[in-house]
């Protein structure tokens, strides 16, 4: 396996809906649905979907950064979400549907923060005056947050 293989983890509402935009593109090796974060260890999906465990529904993308760079993943991610909505995504309501970019490396963190500031909600949404600093999308470290995949 190449040294260019990395993982990207995004929360953006229902994880099943987040698979398709990334699936079957050149350089994308695998897209998995699951959840991460939260305060309860090893919750079931039935527990997570109540919104009471503190977990985010996520997709984790395994990709070849030489074929499909992380910046391009972020560019696909932003139009899939509404970063101005702190209570879920579109019809998906609840804390498990919050938006977040979970970074695996310091470079991913830098790129996520950069696109958040330069593109982010300004490009896709009109209500940015409500959340001008885009705090509704969190950029969080994966360290200490073991994802659980279905």
C-alpha positions as CSV (number, residue, x, y, z in Angstrom):
1,X,0.0,0.0,0.0
2,X,1.2,3.5,-0.9
3,X,2.5,6.0,1.8
4,X,0.0,8.4,0.3
5,X,-3.0,6.5,1.8
6,X,-4.7,8.6,4.4
7,X,-8.1,8.9,6.2
8,X,-10.5,11.8,6.3
9,X,-13.5,11.9,8.7
10,X,-16.5,14.1,8.3
11,X,-19.7,14.6,10.2
12,X,-22.5,16.1,8.1
13,X,-25.9,14.8,9.1
14,X,-27.1,11.3,8.4
15,X,-24.0,9.2,7.6
16,X,-25.7,7.2,4.9
17,X,-26.3,10.4,3.0
18,X,-22.6,11.3,3.3
19,X,-21.4,8.2,1.6
20,X,-22.5,8.9,-2.0
21,X,-20.7,12.1,-2.7
22,X,-17.4,10.5,-2.0
23,X,-18.0,6.9,-3.1
24,X,-16.5,5.5,-6.4
25,X,-14.3,8.5,-7.2
26,X,-10.7,7.9,-8.5
27,X,-8.4,7.8,-5.5
28,X,-11.1,6.9,-3.0
29,X,-10.4,3.5,-1.6
30,X,-13.2,3.1,0.9
31,X,-16.0,5.1,2.6
32,X,-17.3,3.8,5.9
33,X,-20.3,5.0,7.9
34,X,-20.2,5.2,11.7
35,X,-20.0,7.5,14.6
36,X,-17.3,9.0,16.9
37,X,-16.9,11.3,19.8
38,X,-19.4,11.2,22.6
39,X,-19.3,10.3,26.2
40,X,-20.5,6.7,26.3
41,X,-18.1,3.9,25.4
42,X,-19.1,1.4,22.7
43,X,-22.7,2.6,22.2
44,X,-25.0,0.8,19.8
45,X,-26.5,2.6,16.8
46,X,-29.8,2.5,18.6
47,X,-28.3,4.5,21.4
48,X,-26.5,6.9,19.1
49,X,-29.6,7.7,17.1
50,X,-31.3,9.0,20.2
51,X,-28.9,11.9,20.3
52,X,-28.1,11.3,23.9
53,X,-24.6,9.8,23.7
54,X,-22.9,12.9,22.3
55,X,-21.6,11.1,19.2
56,X,-21.5,12.5,15.7
57,X,-22.6,10.4,12.8
58,X,-19.6,10.3,10.5
59,X,-18.1,9.0,7.3
60,X,-14.5,7.9,7.2
61,X,-12.9,8.1,3.8
62,X,-9.7,6.1,3.0
63,X,-8.1,7.8,0.1
64,X,-4.8,8.2,-1.9
65,X,-3.8,11.8,-1.4
66,X,-1.7,11.8,-4.6
67,X,-4.8,11.0,-6.7
68,X,-7.4,12.8,-4.6
69,X,-6.0,15.5,-2.4
70,X,-7.6,16.3,1.0
71,X,-8.5,19.8,-0.2
72,X,-10.6,18.3,-2.9
73,X,-12.4,16.1,-0.2
74,X,-13.1,19.3,1.7
75,X,-14.5,21.0,-1.5
76,X,-16.9,18.1,-1.9
77,X,-17.8,18.1,1.8
78,X,-18.9,21.8,2.1
79,X,-21.8,21.7,-0.3
80,X,-23.2,18.6,1.4
81,X,-23.8,20.4,4.7
82,X,-25.3,23.6,6.2
83,X,-22.5,24.8,8.6
84,X,-24.8,27.5,9.9
85,X,-27.2,25.0,11.5
86,X,-26.1,24.0,15.0
87,X,-28.9,21.6,15.6
88,X,-28.5,19.1,12.7
89,X,-28.6,19.0,9.0
90,X,-31.6,19.7,6.8
91,X,-34.3,17.2,7.8
92,X,-32.0,15.4,10.2
93,X,-32.4,16.9,13.6
94,X,-30.5,16.2,16.7
95,X,-27.0,16.4,18.2
96,X,-25.8,13.3,16.4
97,X,-26.3,15.2,13.1
98,X,-24.0,18.1,13.9
99,X,-21.3,19.0,11.4
100,X,-17.6,18.5,12.1
101,X,-14.3,17.9,10.4
102,X,-12.2,15.4,12.4
103,X,-8.6,15.9,11.4
104,X,-6.0,13.1,11.5
105,X,-2.9,15.2,10.8
106,X,-1.9,18.8,11.4
107,X,-1.9,19.4,7.7
108,X,-5.6,18.3,7.5
109,X,-6.3,20.7,10.4
110,X,-4.7,23.6,8.5
111,X,-6.5,22.8,5.3
112,X,-9.9,22.5,7.0
113,X,-9.4,25.8,8.8
114,X,-8.3,27.5,5.6
115,X,-11.3,26.4,3.6
116,X,-13.6,27.2,6.5
117,X,-12.3,30.8,6.4
118,X,-12.0,31.3,2.7
119,X,-15.0,29.3,1.3
120,X,-17.2,27.7,3.9
121,X,-20.7,28.9,4.4
122,X,-20.1,32.2,2.5
123,X,-20.1,30.3,-0.8
124,X,-23.1,28.1,-0.2
125,X,-25.4,29.8,2.2
126,X,-27.1,33.2,2.5
127,X,-27.6,33.2,6.3
128,X,-24.0,33.6,7.3
129,X,-24.8,36.8,9.2
130,X,-26.3,34.5,11.9
131,X,-23.1,32.5,12.4
132,X,-20.4,34.7,10.9
133,X,-17.6,32.7,12.5
134,X,-19.0,29.4,11.4
135,X,-18.7,27.9,14.9
136,X,-21.4,25.4,14.0
137,X,-18.8,23.4,12.1
138,X,-16.3,22.1,14.5
139,X,-12.7,21.1,13.5
140,X,-11.8,18.4,16.0
141,X,-8.8,16.1,16.4
142,X,-9.3,12.4,15.9
143,X,-6.8,11.7,18.7
144,X,-8.6,9.9,21.5
145,X,-11.8,9.5,19.5
146,X,-12.1,5.9,18.3
147,X,-14.6,5.7,15.5
148,X,-17.0,2.8,15.4
149,X,-18.2,1.7,12.0
150,X,-21.2,-0.2,11.0
